[in-house]
């Protein structure tokens, strides 16, 4: 199992804090978890729609083609809880 952390540039001087990444090996399953935050949902959507280059999309498609089963992405949202 490996763990790491660091910061990733978003562009225009914004920095997203990379909280953690973990590789879990158990039985037949390998699970890679990457957890990070962005300033808001709008920035997250912008990352998917505007910040990917043609090369990014090719790398994503090539990596996904090597995965069996196909990769799965889940989104978990933080919420402020007011009592």
Secondary structure, DSSP 8 states (H G I E B T S, - for coil): -EEEEEEEEEETTEEEEEEEEEEEEETTEEEEEEEE--S-HHHHHHHHHTS--HHHHHHHHHHHHT-SS--------------
